[in-house]
Amino acid sequence: MPLATPDASIVVPEKSKRRDDPETFRAVRRLDWRFLLPHPSLGRVAYWGPTDDSLFVALSTFCDQVTILGRQRNPVNGTLFDTVVVRLASPSQLPTLLSHVQPGGVLYAEWYGRLLPPRVRREVGDKRMVSTSPRAVTRALAACEGADVHLYWHWPSFTACTRIIPLGDGLALAYALGGPQCWLGAVAQWLWQWRFSSFLVPCFSSVVWRRVD
């Protein structure tokens, strides 16, 4: 997984960001999750993860500048960011990555669950795969003061996402999958009530708000 060196920064030329270009439009669709945030423009952005990934390509297309984070513990040159985007990390790295977020900012991270369809596993690659669960992500952030955590299921996958479903609301989960009267929605709500649904979600994200003191 190629990770850029610390302090690296990519500046995207204006000519590469034509919104009427079909390829650009497809790339920006990879960032539909930004509408979960208070500022969809994302502001100052930092990224941790592979630089040959579709998420990084989309950020490079959409944002004026993306700072690539390395594995260092302290913020790059003391700089804090409005939005930190994370791919293929482990939950234990979240407290360190959250330290790059300024108060009032957001850390957005994408995760893969224990049960993955073969298509999604091929898309990511076994060598890159880091499997976890929503519960493990929540536990990793429990000790972080001033952090509000929200989890979302990306259906059916990150690259082909058509629905972003909040995992903290059983009724919303049921409606997103056909409604409580539909057998799939009813099963999803039952699994959520008994805390089993977190083991079945293949692709999910965490949105962590860093509160202003």
VEXLUM-991288 format. One record per atom (N, C-alpha, C, O): residue in one letter; x, z, y. Coordinates in pm, whole numbers, padded with zeros to 5 digits, always signed. Each point is the difference from the previous one (the first is absolute). Layout:
! VEXLUM-991288
aXZY/...
END
This chain:
! VEXLUM-991288
m+00085+00000-00118/m-00085+00000+00118/m+00089+00000+00124/m+00058+00104+00032/p-00045-00217+00038/p+00089-00007+00114/p-00049+00084+00117/p-00108-00025+00055/l+00186+00123-00018/l-00033+00083+00116/l+00104-00025+00107/l+00120+00005-00027/a-00165-00032+00148/a+00093-00027+00109/a+00075+00126+00038/a-00043+00111-00032/t+00154-00129+00099/t+00080+00114+00043/t-00068+00074+00114/t-00081-00060+00071/p+00112+00188-00051/p-00058+00073+00112/p+00032-00066+00133/p+00100-00070+00015/d-00188+00092+00082/d+00014-00050+00135/d-00021-00150+00013/d+00011-00054+00109/a-00042-00015-00221/a-00025-00143+00011/a-00134-00023+00068/a-00092+00081-00014/s+00082-00191+00087/s-00124-00031+00069/s-00022-00150-00003/s+00095-00076+00016/i-00219+00034-00037/i-00032-00142-00003/i-00091-00031+00117/i-00106+00063+00015/v+00145-00157+00068/v-00082-00043+00112/v-00063-00134-00037/v+00071-00094-00034/v-00202+00086+00041/v-00072-00119-00043/v-00018-00093+00119/v-00055+00042+00102/p+00100-00169-00111/p-00020-00094+00110/p-00147-00027+00024/p-00080-00003-00095/e+00043-00018+00220/e-00139-00026+00034/e-00053-00124-00071/e-00117-00002-00040/k+00198-00100+00024/k-00048-00125-00058/k-00043+00015-00145/k-00073-00084-00052/s+00118+00192-00014/s-00035+00018-00141/s-00134+00071-00016/s-00043+00023-00113/k-00025+00012+00224/k-00119+00081-00009/k-00125-00073+00050/k-00087+00062+00061/r+00078-00191-00087/r-00119-00076+00036/r-00116+00041-00089/r+00008-00012-00123/r-00116+00061+00184/r-00112+00053-00077/r-00084-00111-00064/r-00081+00026-00089/d+00100-00154+00137/d-00079-00108-00057/d+00066-00062-00122/d-00053-00094-00059/d+00169+00145+00021/d+00069-00052-00116/d-00057+00065-00127/d-00006+00123-00007/p-00037-00202-00094/p-00062+00058-00120/p+00091+00099-00071/p-00047+00103-00049/e+00176-00132+00042/e+00092+00091-00068/e+00011+00133+00074/e+00007+00106-00062/t-00007-00113+00195/t+00004+00122+00081/t-00128+00081-00021/t+00004+00122-00010/f-00117-00192+00005/f-00128+00069-00020/f-00002+00074-00133/f-00046+00114-00007/r+00096-00178-00099/r+00003+00066-00132/r+00091+00122+00002/r-00030+00103-00061/a+00143-00116+00132/a+00093+00113+00007/a-00062+00118+00074/a+00013+00115-00043/v-00081-00144+00154/v-00059+00108+00079/v-00115+00066-00075/v-00026+00119+00021/r-00043-00192-00108/r-00105+00062-00082/r+00056+00112-00087/r-00074+00090-00041/r+00203-00095+00014/r+00065+00106-00077/r+00001+00132+00077/r+00028+00106-00056/l-00059-00114+00187/l+00002+00119+00086/l-00140+00045+00039/l-00016+00067+00102/d-00085-00102-00180/d-00137+00041+00034/d-00015+00151+00008/d-00091+00049+00067/w+00177+00026-00133/w-00007+00146+00003/w+00025+00056+00140/w-00030+00117+00025/r+00085-00198+00066/r+00030+00053+00134/r-00126+00041+00075/r+00007+00077+00096/f-00123-00129-00139/f-00125+00037+00066/f-00047+00140-00040/f-00100+00049+00052/l+00173+00015-00142/l-00024+00141-00029/l+00065+00090+00105/l-00028+00120+00006/l+00113-00177+00076/l+00079+00076+00096/l-00064-00004+00138/l-00082-00088+00028/p+00119+00181+00059/p-00059+00000+00135/p+00045-00118+00084/p-00070-00042+00092/h+00190-00013-00123/h+00054-00112+00076/h+00043-00110-00097/h+00111+00006-00053/p-00195-00105+00029/p+00034-00107-00095/p+00125-00080+00036/p+00055-00070-00084/s-00011+00080+00210/s+00122-00073+00040/s+00126+00061-00062/s+00105-00063+00000/l-00115+00185-00051/l+00104+00074-00073/l+00108+00060+00090/l+00064+00097-00041/g-00042-00150+00161/g+00101+00057+00089/g+00141-00021-00052/g+00031-00106-00055/r+00055+00206+00072/r+00137-00009-00050/r-00002+00024-00151/r-00049+00103-00046/v+00102-00197-00030/v-00015+00001-00146/v+00135+00016-00068/v+00098-00063+00039/a-00095+00149-00142/a+00114+00010-00089/a-00048-00025-00143/a-00116+00025-00033/y+00207-00074-00051/y-00037-00038-00137/y+00104+00054-00097/y+00120-00006+00025/w-00170+00060-00137/w+00086+00041-00112/w-00050-00069-00125/w-00117+00015-00038/g+00204-00091-00027/g-00041-00070-00122/g+00077-00129-00017/g+00093-00027+00075/p-00131-00054-00174/p+00069-00127-00025/p-00029-00101+00111/p-00114-00011+00045/t+00215-00060-00003/t-00017-00096+00109/t-00043-00138-00050/t-00020-00090+00082/d+00006+00072-00211/d-00052-00126-00053/d-00145+00016-00047/d-00047-00075-00086/d-00021+00173+00141/d-00137+00032-00040/d-00099-00061+00098/d+00032-00021+00117/s-00155-00009-00165/s-00100-00063+00085/s-00041+00089+00117/s-00036-00050+00106/l+00042+00182-00123/l-00035+00091+00108/l+00102-00011+00114/l-00038-00003+00117/f+00165-00002-00151/f+00102-00013+00103/f-00010-00135+00071/f+00017-00008+00122/v-00044-00097-00197/v-00017-00133+00060/v-00115+00002+00100/v+00011-00056+00109/a-00121+00122-00145/a-00116+00008+00088/a+00034+00079+00127/a-00038-00040+00111/l+00109+00151-00126/l+00040+00078+00118/l+00091-00081+00092/l-00015+00004+00122/s+00108-00077-00182/s+00092-00082+00079/s-00074-00110+00075/s+00043-00042+00107/t-00153-00005-00164/t-00080-00104+00064/t-00083+00056+00113/t-00015-00063+00105/f-00039+00183-00124/f-00098+00056+00094/f+00066+00078+00113/f-00049-00004+00114/c+00158+00074-00142/c+00057+00093+00097/c+00112-00065+00081/c+00069-00091-00047/d-00052+00139+00168/d+00110-00048+00084/d+00135+00042-00057/d+00098-00074+00009/q-00093+00193-00066/q+00126+00051-00054/q-00030+00099-00112/q-00092+00081+00011/v+00171-00088-00117/v-00012+00093-00112/v+00137+00062-00026/v+00096-00072-00029/t-00087+00202+00038/t+00123+00071-00032/t-00001+00038-00146/t-00097+00057-00049/i+00204-00090-00021/i+00008+00027-00143/i+00073+00132-00021/i+00112+00019+00045/l-00179+00072-00114/l+00057+00131-00026/l+00084-00004-00126/l-00035-00066-00098/g+00147+00137+00102/g+00081+00017-00119/g-00036+00129-00070/g-00111+00050+00014/r+00203+00002-00089/r-00026+00122-00077/r+00046+00126+00073/r-00001+00108-00059/q+00040-00120+00185/q+00047+00117+00073/q-00114+00096+00026/q-00116-00040+00006/r+00150+00168+00009/r-00102+00103+00017/r-00050+00008+00143/r-00118+00027+00022/n+00204-00049+00076/n-00038+00019+00139/n-00051-00131+00061/n+00039-00108-00045/p-00125+00116+00147/p-00050-00120+00065/p+00113-00088+00053/p+00105+00051+00039/v-00128-00182-00038/v+00100-00096+00044/v+00030+00023+00148/v-00086-00019+00086/n+00212+00060-00056/n+00041+00023+00138/n-00098+00090+00076/n-00013-00011+00122/g-00055+00101-00193/g-00095+00089+00064/g-00131-00066+00038/g-00083+00063+00065/t+00062-00188-00105/t-00122-00072+00037/t-00115+00035-00093/t+00017+00004-00122/l-00133+00021+00179/l-00122+00021-00078/l-00091-00120+00022/l+00009-00070+00101/f-00098+00046-00198/f-00080-00122+00001/f-00149+00031-00001/f-00044+00105-00048/d-00034-00200+00102/d-00146+00013-00002/d-00054-00018-00141/d-00093+00070-00041/t+00152-00162-00033/t-00046-00031-00135/t+00120-00017-00091/t+00090-00078+00030/v-00087+00150-00141/v+00101-00019-00104/v-00072-00051-00124/v-00095+00062-00047/v+00142-00174-00006/v-00063-00066-00114/v+00095+00011-00119/v+00120-00027+00011/v-00176+00066-00127/v+00083+00032-00117/v-00051-00075-00122/v-00120-00006-00025/r+00213-00050-00051/r-00033-00067-00127/r+00095+00047-00109/r+00121+00013+00023/l-00176+00012-00142/l+00078+00028-00120/l+00095+00118+00017/l+00114-00004-00045/a-00162+00107+00110/a+00074+00126+00009/a-00051+00093-00110/a-00084-00039-00081/s+00135+00159+00079/s-00054+00104-00088/s-00062+00107+00088/s+00043+00019+00113/p-00144+00053-00163/p-00065+00102+00083/p+00098+00103+00058/p-00023+00051+00109/s+00130-00021-00181/s+00095+00101+00048/s+00071-00044+00128/s+00055+00084+00071/q-00056-00213-00041/q+00066-00049+00121/q-00089+00009+00124/q+00048-00021+00111/l-00175+00052-00129/l-00093-00002+00112/l+00037+00096+00114/l-00006-00042+00116/p+00044+00166-00143/p+00034+00088+00113/p+00113-00056+00087/p-00005+00010+00122/t+00107-00070-00186/t+00109-00060+00076/t-00048-00120+00081/t+00037-00015+00116/l-00118-00069-00177/l-00050-00119+00070/l-00093+00039+00115/l-00004-00067+00103/l-00071+00176-00121/l-00090+00046+00106/l+00078+00048+00122/l-00053+00001+00111/s+00179+00038-00130/s+00080+00047+00113/s+00031-00111+00099/s+00044+00027+00111/h-00066-00153-00151/h+00023-00113+00090/h-00122-00029+00088/h+00006-00085+00088/v-00117+00155-00113/v-00125-00027+00072/v-00011+00093+00120/v+00019+00121-00014/q-00050-00176+00129/q-00018+00084+00118/q-00135+00072-00007/q-00091-00049-00066/p+00076+00164+00132/p-00130+00067+00005/p-00108-00095+00052/p+00019-00067+00102/g-00130+00062-00171/g-00106-00094+00033/g+00013-00132-00073/g-00088-00085+00008/g+00200+00066-00080/g+00023-00123-00074/g-00049+00008-00144/g-00059+00100-00042/v+00084-00206-00033/v-00055-00014-00135/v+00107-00049-00096/v+00082-00085+00034/l-00084+00141-00155/l+00078-00053-00111/l-00097-00065-00098/l-00090+00066-00052/y+00109-00194+00026/y-00083-00073-00096/y+00088-00034-00121/y+00105-00062+00015/a-00148+00103-00135/a+00077-00025-00120/a-00088-00059-00109/a-00117+00038-00014/e+00172-00131-00064/e-00072-00063-00110/e+00055+00050-00132/e+00120+00019-00017/w-00214+00004-00079/w+00035+00060-00128/w-00068-00074-00114/w-00101-00067+00018/y+00160+00081-00137/y-00058-00057-00122/y-00031+00113-00097/y+00081+00090-00021/g-00201-00096-00039/g-00044+00103-00092/g+00056-00017-00139/g+00083-00087-00026/r-00129+00173-00063/r+00051+00000-00138/r-00051-00119-00080/r+00072-00054-00084/l-00197+00013+00112/l-00061-00109-00076/l-00004-00126+00087/l-00078-00008+00094/l+00164-00088-00127/l+00009-00121+00080/l-00040-00123-00081/l+00045-00015-00114/p-00128-00072+00170/p-00026-00128-00066/p+00130-00079-00016/p+00088+00010+00086/p-00075-00088-00193/p+00125-00077-00020/p+00036-00088+00119/p+00118-00018+00030/r-00220-00039+00038/r+00028-00089+00113/r+00071+00075+00112/r+00093-00053+00060/v-00138+00175-00033/v+00062+00079+00107/v+00141+00041-00040/v+00091-00003+00082/r-00072+00040-00209/r+00133+00041-00046/r+00098-00116+00009/r+00116+00019+00037/r-00161-00140-00072/r+00087-00117+00011/r+00034-00029+00147/r+00111-00042+00031/e-00207+00064+00056/e+00019-00026+00143/e+00108+00090+00058/e+00080-00045+00083/v-00076+00169-00125/v+00098+00094+00054/v+00132-00010-00074/v+00107+00003+00062/g-00114-00014-00194/g+00121-00002-00081/g+00029+00138-00057/g-00004+00099+00072/d+00033-00093-00201/d+00022+00129-00066/d+00119+00077+00058/d-00002+00123+00003/k+00104-00194+00043/k+00118+00068+00051/k-00029+00072+00132/k+00068+00096+00035/r-00168-00143+00038/r-00033+00061+00128/r-00109+00106-00012/r-00015+00084+00089/m-00058-00087-00197/m-00121+00079-00010/m+00028+00150+00010/m+00084+00054-00071/v-00157+00011+00159/v+00001+00146+00012/v-00146+00043-00012/v-00077-00015+00095/s+00040+00069-00209/s-00139+00039-00025/s-00020+00146+00039/s+00087+00085-00021/t-00203-00058+00078/t-00031+00138+00040/t-00152+00015+00001/t-00070-00083-00059/s+00019+00186+00123/s-00144+00022+00008/s-00034+00055+00139/s+00086+00056+00067/p-00212-00071-00024/p-00039+00058+00128/p+00027+00150+00008/p+00038+00051+00106/r-00057+00018-00216/r+00023+00144+00000/r+00146+00034+00024/r+00031+00096+00071/a+00061-00176-00129/a+00143+00023+00020/a+00040-00024+00145/a+00083+00072+00054/v-00141-00174+00008/v+00029-00029+00141/v-00049+00115+00088/v+00070+00044+00091/t-00191+00004-00118/t-00055+00111+00078/t+00085+00125-00014/t+00024+00071+00098/r+00022-00043-00220/r+00086+00118-00022/r+00131-00011+00077/r+00048+00098+00056/a+00009-00219-00053/a+00128-00019+00068/a-00011+00027+00149/a+00098+00037+00064/l-00217-00058-00008/l-00020+00018+00144/l-00056+00137+00036/l-00016+00032+00118/a-00015+00048-00220/a-00065+00128+00026/a+00085+00092+00086/a-00053+00079+00078/a+00184-00088-00092/a+00089+00089+00074/a+00035-00052+00139/a+00069+00068+00076/c-00115-00187-00041/c+00032-00058+00130/c-00098+00052+00105/c-00119-00029-00006/e+00169+00104+00101/e-00086+00057+00103/e-00046-00110+00097/e+00077-00090+00034/g-00201+00099+00008/g-00051-00094+00099/g-00027-00138-00053/g+00001-00096+00076/a-00026+00084-00208/a-00025-00131-00060/a-00142-00004-00057/a-00037+00085-00080/d-00041-00184+00122/d-00133-00025-00055/d+00008-00120-00093/d+00043-00108+00041/v-00085+00125-00165/v+00017-00102-00102/v-00134-00062-00038/v-00097+00071-00025/h+00092-00204+00021/h-00118-00073-00045/h+00046-00105-00102/h+00099-00070+00021/l-00173+00061-00132/l+00034-00093-00107/l-00105-00109-00014/l-00120+00025+00017/y+00166-00148-00048/y-00090-00114-00011/y+00035-00085-00122/y+00118-00021-00031/w-00221-00026-00036/w+00014-00091-00113/w-00008-00144+00054/w-00096-00035+00069/h+00197-00047-00101/h+00001-00141+00040/h-00046-00083-00120/h+00069-00010-00101/w-00187-00049+00116/w-00064-00073-00111/w+00010-00150+00024/w-00029-00045+00111/p+00068-00036-00210/p+00052+00040-00132/p+00151+00028+00000/p+00052+00060-00094/s+00018-00104+00201/s+00144+00025+00011/s+00038-00010+00147/s-00084-00032+00085/f+00209+00059-00054/f+00043-00006+00140/f+00000-00143+00052/f-00046-00025+00111/t+00096-00068-00189/t+00014-00138+00048/t-00133-00076+00000/t-00015-00096+00074/a-00080+00138-00156/a-00130-00068-00007/a-00113+00092+00042/a-00112-00013-00048/c+00141+00106+00138/c-00095+00106+00034/c-00125-00055+00070/c+00010-00076+00097/t-00127+00115-00148/t-00127-00033+00064/t-00077+00125+00041/t-00095-00009+00078/r+00135+00126-00129/r-00065+00126+00035/r+00104+00110+00011/r+00092+00009-00082/i-00106+00074+00184/i+00083+00119+00014/i-00094+00120-00004/i-00080+00020+00091/i+00090+00059-00198/i-00099+00102-00032/i+00061+00138+00017/i+00102+00030-00062/p-00162+00057+00144/p+00053+00136+00014/p-00014+00077-00131/p-00108+00004-00059/l+00217+00058+00015/l-00002+00074-00126/l-00050+00143+00016/l-00023+00069-00099/g+00005-00025+00223/g-00048+00136+00020/g-00150+00012+00009/g-00051+00107+00032/d-00022-00215-00060/d-00145-00001+00014/d-00061-00067-00122/d+00006-00122-00015/g-00065+00202-00073/g-00057-00054-00124/g-00114-00097+00025/g-00013-00099-00072/l-00070+00125+00173/l-00112-00088+00029/l+00049-00135+00052/l-00053-00104-00038/a+00154+00106+00126/a+00056-00125+00051/a+00062-00080-00114/a-00009-00122-00003/l+00072+00192-00090/l+00059-00066-00116/l-00108-00068-00084/l+00018-00113-00046/a-00129+00181+00027/a-00109-00056-00079/a-00060-00123+00068/a-00025-00101-00066/y+00000+00110+00197/y-00059-00113+00073/y+00093-00121+00000/y-00046-00113-00014/a+00176+00136+00029/a+00095-00110+00003/a+00004-00076-00133/a+00035-00117-00004/l-00071+00185-00103/l+00003-00062-00132/l-00139-00037-00050/l-00022-00013-00121/g-00073-00004+00213/g-00132-00049-00040/g-00114+00093+00029/g-00115-00037-00023/g+00142+00159+00073/g-00106+00095+00030/g-00022+00098-00112/g+00034-00029-00115/p-00090+00146+00146/p-00023+00104-00102/p-00090-00046-00114/p+00008+00054-00110/q-00095-00154+00136/q-00090-00048-00105/q+00068-00096-00095/q-00048-00023-00111/c+00161-00035+00154/c+00077-00091-00086/c+00082+00084-00098/c+00052+00106+00037/w-00040-00153-00160/w+00071+00080-00101/w+00145+00024+00040/w+00054+00108-00026/l+00011-00207+00090/l+00139+00017+00038/l+00013+00103+00112/l+00091+00083-00001/g-00185-00089+00099/g+00002+00097+00107/g-00031+00140-00049/g+00060+00097+00045/a-00155-00087-00139/a-00036+00130-00056/a+00116+00061-00077/a+00028+00120+00012/v+00041-00203-00091/v+00115+00050-00076/v+00111+00045+00095/v+00064+00103-00022/a-00040-00183+00128/a+00104+00035+00096/a-00029+00134+00067/a+00090+00082+00019/q-00219-00059+00016/q-00036+00126+00064/q+00015+00116-00097/q+00044+00108+00040/w-00079-00127-00165/w+00015+00105-00100/w+00147+00034-00020/w+00037+00118-00008/l+00048-00221+00000/l+00143+00024-00017/l+00057+00073+00121/l+00087+00087-00015/w-00134-00122+00135/w+00049+00067+00120/w-00039+00147-00001/w+00081+00086+00035/q-00204-00056-00075/q-00046+00138-00003/q+00083+00086-00094/q+00023+00118+00025/w+00021-00179-00135/w+00078+00073-00098/w+00151-00021+00017/w+00080+00035-00087/r-00042-00095+00202/r+00141-00016+00037/r+00078-00088-00099/r+00120+00017-00016/f-00189-00109-00049/f+00068-00091-00091/f+00034-00133+00068/f+00087-00073-00048/s-00153+00042+00159/s+00015-00134+00059/s+00143-00027+00045/s+00044-00115+00001/s+00030+00220+00037/s+00135-00023+00050/s+00092-00059-00106/s+00099-00065+00033/f-00132+00086-00161/f+00083-00054-00107/f-00029-00148-00026/f+00078-00067-00068/l-00190+00016+00119/l-00043-00135-00032/l+00026-00100+00113/l-00016-00120-00021/v+00055+00167+00139/v+00018-00089+00115/v+00135-00070-00012/v+00104+00066-00001/p-00102-00200-00007/p+00128-00070-00018/p+00081-00014+00129/p+00122+00011-00003/c-00190-00037+00115/c+00070-00024+00127/c-00065+00086+00109/c-00118-00016+00029/f+00195+00105+00029/f-00057+00086+00104/f+00103+00025+00110/f+00120-00016-00021/s-00170+00054+00136/s+00089+00027+00113/s-00025+00141+00052/s-00106+00059-00024/s+00204-00008+00093/s-00015+00126+00072/s+00024-00026+00149/s+00098-00065+00038/v-00188+00117+00043/v+00015-00007+00146/v+00018+00144+00047/v-00090+00082-00011/v+00208-00054+00062/v+00035+00137+00040/v+00013+00004+00153/v+00086-00066+00058/w-00172+00143+00004/w+00003+00019+00144/w+00088+00120+00032/w-00017+00107-00059/r+00109-00125+00150/r+00082+00113+00044/r-00063+00055+00128/r+00004-00063+00106/r-00061+00181-00118/r-00075+00058+00111/r+00091+00033+00117/r+00119+00030-00017/v-00177-00034+00137/v+00071+00040+00121/v-00012+00151+00014/v-00111+00054-00001/d+00222+00013+00014/d-00002+00147+00011/d-00068+00045+00129/d-00011+00120+00026/
END
